[in-house]
Amino acid sequence: MIEFITDRELYSEIILARIPAAKSYVWIATADIKDMYVEQARGMVPFLQVVSELIREGVQVRLIHAKEPGKNFREDFDRYPDLFGGLERVLCPRSHFKSIIIDGKFAYTGSANLTGAGLGAKSEKRRNFEAGIITTDAKLVGQIAMQFDELWMGQFCDQCQRTEYCEGIV
């Protein structure tokens, strides 16, 4: 399956349907990251709560992002102790690709950052116009995962001329 999706479909297909169903791992790459609230049966909750619940269930969650998140994100982060040791993060100021890989069987790649406006969690009048593809095609999922993994493993660090900005690596 390879499908082109846009706007609110990003939210419903990835954030609501796929990420909470992860069994082994979720890898997320984004340039920008902001506090995002998502729908659950009990109302709107921080996306970080969903991530915390996944970690508690034994799901590995990795995040690559280009800059430190804002105050609201950090405040919500502090509310979920499972994130302190469980959310693996790499801060890379050169990272601009956006992708999500789930269990090595599903991937998203496209324009949307990990923000409410980017992933369609905001109202129709406040969200960005975004597009991307989702896929279960093994070859394409593998290629998307390889891009993530190469950056995660530091393949480009030796020759990077911006490493002085990477002190946020956790």
C-alpha positions in Angstrom: 0.0 0.0 0.0 1.2 3.5 -0.9 -1.2 6.3 -0.4 -1.0 10.1 -0.7 -2.6 11.8 2.2 -3.1 15.5 3.2 -4.2 17.7 6.1 -6.6 16.1 8.5 -5.9 12.6 7.1 -2.4 12.9 8.5 -3.9 13.3 12.0 -6.5 10.5 11.7 -4.3 8.0 9.9 -1.0 8.5 11.7 -1.6 10.2 15.1 -5.0 8.5 16.0 -4.8 5.2 14.2 -1.2 4.0 13.7 1.0 5.4 16.5 -1.2 4.2 19.4 -1.3 0.7 17.9 2.5 0.4 17.7 3.9 -2.8 19.2 7.7 -2.6 19.0 8.9 0.9 18.0 8.0 4.3 16.8 10.7 6.5 15.2 9.8 10.1 14.5 11.9 12.7 12.6 10.8 16.3 12.5 12.4 19.7 12.1 10.0 21.5 14.5 8.2 20.0 17.5 5.5 21.7 19.6 3.0 20.7 22.2 0.2 18.9 20.5 -3.1 17.7 21.9 -4.9 14.7 20.5 -8.3 13.1 20.9 -8.8 10.1 23.1 -11.9 8.5 24.6 -11.6 10.7 27.7 -11.1 13.9 25.8 -8.1 15.9 24.5 -4.7 14.8 25.9 -1.2 15.8 25.2 0.5 13.7 22.5 3.2 13.2 25.0 0.7 11.2 27.1 0.3 8.8 24.2 4.0 8.5 23.9 4.4 7.9 27.6 1.7 5.1 27.5 3.6 3.5 24.6 6.9 3.6 26.5 5.1 2.1 29.6 3.9 -0.8 27.3 7.5 -1.5 26.2 7.4 0.3 22.9 10.7 2.0 21.9 10.2 5.6 20.9 13.0 7.6 19.2 12.7 11.3 18.2 15.0 13.3 16.0 14.4 17.0 16.0 16.2 20.1 14.8 15.7 22.5 17.7 14.6 22.4 21.3 10.8 22.5 21.8 9.0 25.4 23.4 7.9 26.0 27.0 4.5 24.2 26.7 6.1 21.1 25.3 8.7 21.0 28.1 6.0 21.5 30.7 3.9 18.6 29.4 7.1 16.5 29.1 7.8 17.0 32.8 4.3 15.6 33.6 5.2 12.1 32.3 8.1 10.5 34.2 8.2 7.6 31.7 9.6 10.0 29.1 12.7 10.9 31.1 14.5 7.7 30.5 12.2 6.2 27.9 12.0 8.7 25.1 15.3 8.6 23.2 16.1 11.9 21.5 18.7 13.2 19.1 18.9 16.9 18.4 20.3 17.6 15.0 20.1 21.2 13.7 20.5 20.0 10.1 17.5 17.6 10.3 14.7 18.8 8.2 13.0 15.6 7.0 9.8 14.5 8.4 9.0 10.8 8.8 7.4 8.3 11.1 8.3 4.6 11.1 6.2 2.2 13.1 7.3 -1.4 13.8 9.2 -1.5 10.5 6.0 -2.2 8.7 4.4 1.3 8.2 6.0 4.7 7.3 5.0 8.2 6.7 7.1 10.7 4.9 6.1 14.2 3.9 6.0 17.9 4.8 4.4 17.9 8.2 6.3 18.7 11.4 5.3 17.1 14.7 3.0 20.0 15.6 -0.8 20.3 15.8 -0.9 22.6 12.8 1.4 20.3 10.8 -0.3 17.0 11.5 -3.9 18.3 11.2 -4.8 18.2 14.9 -5.9 21.9 14.8 -9.2 23.1 13.3 -9.6 23.4 9.5 -9.1 27.2 9.7 -5.9 26.9 11.8 -3.9 24.0 10.5 -1.2 24.0 7.8 -1.7 22.7 4.3 0.5 19.5 4.4 1.0 16.4 2.3 2.8 13.2 2.4 2.6 9.5 1.7 1.9 6.6 4.0 3.0 3.1 3.0 3.3 -0.5 4.1 5.5 -1.3 1.0 8.5 -3.1 2.6 11.1 -1.5 0.3 9.8 2.0 0.7 9.4 1.6 4.5 13.0 0.3 4.6 14.3 3.3 2.6 12.5 5.8 5.0 13.8 3.9 8.0 17.4 3.9 6.6 17.4 7.7 6.3 16.3 7.9 10.0 18.8 5.3 11.1 21.8 6.8 9.3 21.2 10.1 11.1 20.4 8.4 14.4 23.6 6.5 14.3 25.7 9.6 13.6 26.8 8.8 10.1 27.1 12.4 9.1 28.5 13.8 12.4 32.2 13.6 11.5 31.9 15.8 8.5 29.2 18.1 9.8 30.1 21.7 10.4 27.3 22.4 12.9 28.1 20.0 15.7 28.5 22.9 18.2 24.7 23.1 18.1 24.2 19.5 19.0 24.8 19.7 22.7 21.1 18.9 23.2 21.7 15.2 22.3 20.2 13.0 25.1 
